[in-house]
Amino acid sequence: MSSQEVTLESTIGGFTVSGKLHTLSVWFILALRLMMGIAFFQSGFDKILSGSFSAGGYLTGAVPNNGSPLADLFIAMGNTPWFVDFVNVAVPWGEVLIGLGLFFGALTRLAAFWGAFMMLMFYFGNWDIAHGYINGDFAYMLVFLSVAAFGAGRILGLDAYIEQYEVGGVPLVERYPWTRYLLG
């Protein structure tokens, strides 16, 4: 087994941070992607199979009682019938699609973005700061963002192949640089 350290460096707003990662870290990045893919796929698939998923009562009942700073927004969403109908489809099918994207490493950054967005909404919906501001929903949101930042779809994933797919003799990500925001 061969391993080494690689140096990463990033500058944002004039502030630079750097660090060294062990090359074995790639296995943990892959594990995070697969773990979140399986977890989200299973959660969405279970909701679809049960046939009884409904967000309406949660949006109008549970959220206002937990002190969430976004309680009024959740109540407004829950009192809008077309939006509840949309959420009743978007949550389970979104979880399934996010899970499949992560599991297969296809459109990984897009899937991770929507996974992080869902976890942010769950964070505010499941608001409970009795033990601090960090809970499982917040931690999962950060895992999704990490998966996206590391380009985890390139690690034994389909994104590595999709990025190199040639369009007019040029790799997809070179011809269309914006696709880097969806792939990786």
Salt bridges, closest charged atoms under 4 A:
GLU95 OE1 - LYS47 NZ 3.03
GLU163 OE1 - ARG154 NE 2.87
